[in-house]
Amino acid sequence: MPPMARLRCSGSRAAAPSLTAFGQSTIGRDSVSADGRFIAFRSVAKLNSKDTNGTYDVYVFDRVAKTNIIVSAGPDGFSVAGGATGIPMISADGTKVAFESSTVGLAGPNDNRAGTSVYVRDLQTGALVNVSGATLGNLTLRLFSANGRYVYFTTSSSTSQLHRYDLVDNVDILEASAASYGDMSVSADGSRIAYVTGLSPLYIHDYSSGGARQVVASGSVTSEAVSRPLLSADGSILVYFQSGMFRQTNLITAATNQSAPVRMTRASMSADGGIITYESRPVGGTWEIWLFDWASGTTNLISRAVGKSTNGNGNSEGPVVSADGRFVAFESWATDLVENDNNNIKDVFVYDRLTSQLTLVSHANATTAPGNSASLNPFFGRGEPFLVFSSAAADLVAGDLNDSIDVFLTRMDDTIPVGDADGDGLDDAWERATFSTLAFGANDDPDDDGATNLQEFKAGTNANDATSSFVIQSPVLGGDGLGTLRWTAATGHKYQIEFTQSLDAPTWTAFGSEITGTGAVVSTPMTFVGFYRLRLVQ
């Protein structure tokens, strides 16, 4: 695949990328706003003239303004002596950032709590709040809801406490006390949280209903331990791992499901709960990346060597899936996942479920060759498919002269081509997968179905097959004039049915919710007599 554009977020001046700052920068989960404009990270580099402490600070990079904001600054706007600890999290709209710091007085003269505290900065008003309350000891930030309202953190005492802080009502709630906590997950609005205490049990707490927390699963021996709870963005789907398989519960209908037996450590789930990616290691083998699709029940190996059905020749780890379920990113030591990967160090790769293409993301600037040092820790943003990762490579962008680990950002989707060497508006990977050449243009129609290549590319249809098209199948209408709308919804694409009663100056309104395609035929019954249309959202 041709080179893709990357942006280095941890430079001292985006307008003059050769003037780079010296010092390591690190990134974590929930660090990119939904629209990809704001990226929160921690850095020891001086990325702002008010950074004078020579230690780690929390920054937010504004991709539009091309500026780095010191989030962990004191009341005077300058960095503080103690700096910041831990990796920050940002709200989906990019207005609030949660982070840790042990600096007394960070939020003002009355901020005198000892130990590591949890803070939230409002980037619009500049207000900084210490949400730690009357807790004692060092705290750990665990979750920050996407709507920027709820912060979850744990204490470090022998009987650790899990707290939930409401930034709107300024209320601290003690959620639980336990010897230790495992993995946690929270819905986008913060109304549902799922977490494991020790090895068991798994709790779910639905604050929206005002009910008490409930035990979803428990095990009395290590083999029955519960791990990796994952909540869908709307909080309706809960997935967790127990007794060697993924288990799924619909928290609205109480319907349950389970996967075939798998070996699993880390896992990541799409926003709708339909796609799971996870790392696995067979006995005596290397770490592998797999993808499980609940809709089809299929499990596929992602970290395959070129031209083979087996895993690459090195460990592949840390898989994450984009919110829409289309892309899976991971880091790998393998040198045979793509052609000419000869740097023998960790690289970052992305698998596209739409094109079945595996791509080296951490390649050198303006080439497809791998970077000259390690790249790792990929994470997708909270919404649109923006990918961030860390890299020590000095040749991913021009002018990277700081010889340090930096944070990089790239975007991958079908509305903004990932790579377009011939400038025709089509993703080159899609062109090669479809035509085995870049010779066709965006306005060509090789299958004579009336849809241009650009239209087929955006719709996820096959430009070589006239029967593969973005159309509603002719509905069979009853005596009441109603029927069922049917169409094939391409994997990873989103659709919206719209309705109007008249075609004379029509006012189109949404009919039902957006539908995310899985490659299957979607059937939606009509409930009103009138006119319907199908709009491709993404």
C-alpha angles and dihedrals in degrees: 000000000000120000116287127215119260132183123210108222098186099063122121092231123015090196091057106033093177089068093076127172122237118236143072122284125195136193136199145180121310090019101128126068118238093258093044094240099115126048121186119204143148122247141173089201121103101246097158132043090238092059102101104143100088093222140086119311134174114247137183117208115211106210093198099045090034092223135129116226121203102231095178094054123134126243091283093055094250126116115266129234096250095047118192135303130208130020118297128233126211131207119248093253092049095237101110134046127193119203145148130252137164095203112124111223095021092134094038140290094309093055096096103140114138121228131026111329133191117239137184122206121202104213093197098054098021091231117151121203128192102213095184095099118180095337119129132225130010118337131209123211107229108167140005116192115236092240089060095237107103130052122190120198139161133221125231099229122121088260099043120211127215112212133192117204121196110209093194099051093026091229126148116207124192102226100180148340119218142145091252143346132228127196123339137196134185134195118248093257093044093238095120129043129182122194144158124229109212109317093328157061117031113217131198121194120191107196093177091069094042091234131140122261116276134210109241098177139355138177132200097206135043093255089060095048116138121229146157102036109192125187124199115240092258092046094238098111125056122189125183139162123245137151093002100309143078114254124200129201127186102216091200102048098020089231114153136203138173138202130233114273113289138171108238143170116160120022141180131196136205119247094258093048093241101112128049127185121191143167121243137179122204117213108284092001139103127268114278136193118230136181126212122196114200093197095057098024090228128142120203134187108236102180094066123155115246110280093001138096093220133086122277122264096263142042117290115196148160102045120192129179126213118248092255092050094238102109133048119193128190143154123246144181090203117118098195103060090095133012120278098010096152106149094096093216137095117299134180119243134185127205118205113209090197096059099019086232124148112206135189104232099179095065126142119271115284093356138078093233117113120262120267095248141025124304122191150142102064118190133177123223125253094261130358115043100269112150125205127187141163124246140176090198115120096201105058091096132014118269099020098149104150098094089220140112108277136186118244133192131202134168126226125186144109098259094058107039113238093214125008109168094164094047097230096129093252125114106250092219089057091048093051093045091049104036105010086232143063092228096105121083133221093257096047120109107198095171094048094227094133095254121108122230090253091053091048091046092054093043095048093236128138111264090199095055120070090198091059105081144137099254139122111245113242105272121226105234125212127216090275091059093249129119142146127289113222132182140147108258111210116229113271095007123119126221137189125199112214131195138201132173095217138028091211103099089335124208107209117207130184114267106205126327131313113283122218113212125235098180092267132111113270119213120197121176118225115236101180133051108240141072126322133192135181118227124197105225098180 
